[in-house]
Amino acid sequence: MAGLLFSCPAWETAETVFCYVSFRDEADTFRILREALKRGKKAAVPHVEGKHRMEFYYIHSIDELSPGYMGIPEPSGAADRKAVPAKNDLVVMPGAAFDLSGARLGYGAGFYDSYLSKYPDCRKLALAYSVQIEEQIPPEPHDIPVEMIITEKGMIRCSQDFREIR
């Protein structure tokens, strides 16, 4: 999956990659974070700061991460490292399931939807295994869709009007 991401224009043009830190059986993001730093990009990862609230913080190495919310590796959350996505930055989002319109079923806490509602212009992409792609996920009004999904089988460019053109 990471190899496909590295050939994606959204990756190429992003100055900063905002990326979840994979946990348990999620699609691995450690290679992505290492590659971003190796290529001179900035890398930012989430830190949970309260109910339904997270912020992203720059890291210089994955060695800076330690278990945080639910045991998920997080940065320290130092104020001087707080990151805010710009228009061409890339946000790599986790999820339990996705559909071809870009609808995403998260893990129920609403962290990404709440965070990204403040930054609508950044590029949004998901990593998922092909078994996580569903026929249809009914979106909630507050849900933030992804523009692209990368699986082990290829890239899916999401269409927000997918349901209408079927």
N, C-alpha and C positions, 0 to 999 in steps of 0.2 A: 504493500500500500504506500509506504513512504516513497518508493521510487517513482510512482505515478504522481504523487504530490510534488516532488522536486521538478517535474517536467511541466507543471501547471503554471500558466501565466500569472495567476494570483499569487503564487509562491515567488515567482521571479521578481515581481514588482514590489512586493511587500518589504518595507524597511524593518517592520517589527512583526513577529509571529506571536500571536496570543494563543496559547495552546494549553489544553487540559493536560494534567499529568495522569497517565494511564494507571489504572488500579484494577487488580484482580484480572478478569477476563476481557477487559476493554482492549480495543485495538491499540497497539503499542505506540506511544508518543516519545519515548526516550530518544530514539534515533532521530526523530524530527527536531527535538530540542537541541541535541548535539550538533546536527547538521546546520541548523540556523546559526548557532554560535560560531561554528567553523567557517561558515561563509560570510561572516561579518554582519549578520543581521542581529537585531536585538531580539531577545526571547523574553516573553512575559508569561507567567503562570498564575493561576488563581489562588487566592487566600480567602477562606470563609471568614466573614467579619460579623455575622449575626444571622438572624432568621431571614432566609431568602435574600441574603446580601453577601456579595463577594466583590473583591477588587482584584486587579491583576498587578503583579510586581515583577520588575525586571530581575532576571537572574544572570549570572556570569558562568554558572556551572550547575549541573544537576546535583552535584555534591552539596549544594546549599539547601536542598530540600530535606524536610523532616516530617514525620507523621503529624497530621493535623486533623481536621474535621473527618470523622468516620475512618480515621487511619490513612486517609489519602495524603500523599506527600505534598507539602506546601512550602512556600518561601516564608521568611520571617514576617513579612508585612511591614518592613521598615518604611517610614513615610517618605524618605528620600529616594526610594526605588519604585514608587507608585507609577504605573503606566496607564496611559489613556490612548485608545485606538484612534488613529487618524483615518482619513478616507481610504487610502490604498493599503492599509494594514490588513492582515489576514487573521481571522479568528477561527481556530480549529476547535469544533464543538463535539462533546460527547453525546451519547444518547442510547436509549434502549432499543429504539426502532425508528425508521424513517420511511417516507413514501416518496414517489417520484415527483411530487409537487414541491418537495422540500419540507413538508410537515415533519415535525420531530416529536417523538415521545421521549421526554427526559426521564429523570429518576424521581420526579415528584416534588422537589423543593423549589423549583422555579428560579434557580440562581442565574442561569444564562438568559432566560427571557427577561428577567428584571434588569440585569446588567446591560444587555444589548439594546433594550428599549431607549437607553440614554445615548447610544452610539449607532444610529441607523445606517450610517454611510460606510462602515467598514465591510470588508468581504467576509462572508460566512461559509464555511466548508465543514463537512463532517467526515470522519473516518468511521467505517462500519464494516462488519462482515456481511457477506451477501445474504445470510440467513436473517439479518436484521432489517431487510427491506420488505415492507408490507405493501399490500394492495392499496390500502387507504388508511390514513390516520386522521380522524376527525379533529381539526384544529380548534383550539380555544381562542377567544378574541385576543388574548395577550401573548400567544405563541409567536416566536420569531423563527421564520423558516430559514433553511440553509439554501445556498445557491448551487452547491455541488456536493455530491457524496462520492467518496473514493472507497471502493471495496477491493478485495483481493482479485476480483474479476475485471475491474475497470472503473472508469469514471462515469458518473451519472450527472449530467447537467439538468438541474431541476427546473421545471416549468411551473410557475405559480398558477397558471391556468390549465394545468394538466388535466384536471377533472372535466373541464369544458371541452377539450379537444379530443377526448377519447372516443 
